Amino acid sequence: MTEPGPDPLVPAPIAHLARAAHRVTVLTGAGMSAESGVPTFRDAQTGLWARYDPEHLATPQAWERDRDLVWAWYAWRAALVRRVTPNAGHRALADWAQRPGRHLVIATQNVDDLHERAGSQVQAHVHGSLFAFRCERCAAPCPTDALTLPDPDDPPQRQAPPTCPECAAPVRPGVVWFGEALPETEFAAAATACHDTDLVLVVGTSGIVYPFAGLPGLATRHGVPVVEINPVETALTASVDHSWRATAAVALPALLATL
């Protein structure tokens, strides 16, 4: 394992793999957006929402029980994300994809849109997106610009969801709730990207949420080298080829500079 200290210079084995890779798959988790100031799922339980268990707001049963409460929480989270910006790590991945002779694919657990706002195309949002609102009945999409998001500093405790212009049913958040299956097309695309590639980078994920956490192992079984970028040890550390103790905003620009 490669365990550098605080020096941001890229470890030589990782630099070699990146330079040799024409096709790169990047798997990102919450740590990818942490330096942008995006609160994690549980960190968002502050102030008005502190008394709620987030898992009780992130299930189909919660939605059936109290749509106004669940909608208000997700609208507030979307508003929080809207006021932050992509960090240097997001921008480095977007620049990497533009390099001649390079093909970079991103699959993410994150429900924010910071990769896209940095200029990247995301192959798969395997846990859905805060900005992919859709009708609960007919699944017709509801554009974000058609919605009124709350002031993130003064969120409402309850807010009725909008209605679908197609069938008048309530519009629901576009995230994958506990107890719901991952979108098959998205996960299949992420899995394909992990074996049809020269290198997999795992950035800012704890490696404990399955089935996404199984993707690095899929790459390994296909003989693809896997590099973890994370400031702390994770459940994946012992099974990857190299583990670099650095944050996304430090490591990815440095890695891009070595190409």
Buried (B, 14 or more C-beta within 10 A) or exposed (E): EBEBEEEEEBBEBBBEBBEEBEBBBBBBBBBBBBBBEBBBBEEBBEEBBEEBEBEBBBBBEBBEEBBEBBBBBBBBBBBBBBEBEBBBBBBBBBBBBEEEEBBBBBBBBBBBBBBBBBBBEBBBBBBBBBBBBBBBBEEBBBEBEEBEBBEBEEBBEEBEBBEBEEEEBBBBBBBBBEEEEBBEEBBEBBBBBBBEBBBBBBBBBBBEBEEBBEBBBBBBEEEBBBBBBBBEBBEBBEEBBBBBBBBBBBBBBBBBEEE
